[in-house]
Amino acid sequence: NGGQQITLDRLRLQLRDLAWENDGPVEVARNAQGDVDIRRFNLRSGAQRLSVTGRLGQGGALGADVRVQQVQIGPNVRAVMPDATVPEGRLSLDMTLGGTIQQPQGKGTLQLTSLAWQHHDLGEMRATLELANQTARTDLRWSAQGRELLQGQGTVGLSADGAIAMQIRAASLPLDMLQGMVPGVTHS
């Protein structure tokens, strides 16, 4: 029909000590109209998983499901930015995208667990995410040892002149958690 299909039975991405491999064949197809279908794209690295399925239309139409499970933040960031100082922990994301490349829309959830900064336990963060009309909306909750430390709700404009409208509450944030993150904090 004038289209093409690529199937990769074996795919290995390695940079320094970090290696990701496919979990089953990777399948990408392009039809005669120029639409690209990601039929199967599953990568793994130990317990870490990345899965993408979706379609990118010739006119910019977008439809995709992105699943990220238990990705280790520190090692993955340092693999591409060796001098970066980033927190340790695990990232999970479950996101459905639609709309167009120019006007993406989406809904999903984000989890950052087992967070630590320079050996200081930071707990976990969970957020719902929505993307529409060049605006990101979130409801983020940061908790540690079973108690909520901070809650942030609102919107962030994604265009160059985008506005921010956030409400942040920190009813019981112990400032000593910031000692490892902010060198100027020596006692709190």
Secondary structure as UniProt FT lines:
FT   STRAND          4..8
FT   STRAND          12..15
FT   TURN            16..17
FT   STRAND          18..22
FT   STRAND          26..30
FT   TURN            32..33
FT   STRAND          36..45
FT   TURN            46..47
FT   STRAND          48..56
FT   TURN            58..59
FT   STRAND          61..72
FT   HELIX           73..80
FT   TURN            82..83
FT   STRAND          88..100
FT   STRAND          104..117
FT   TURN            118..119
FT   STRAND          120..132
FT   TURN            133..134
FT   STRAND          135..144
FT   TURN            145..146
FT   STRAND          147..157
FT   TURN            160..161
FT   STRAND          164..169
FT   TURN            171..172
FT   HELIX           175..178
FT   TURN            179..181
FT   TURN            183..184
//
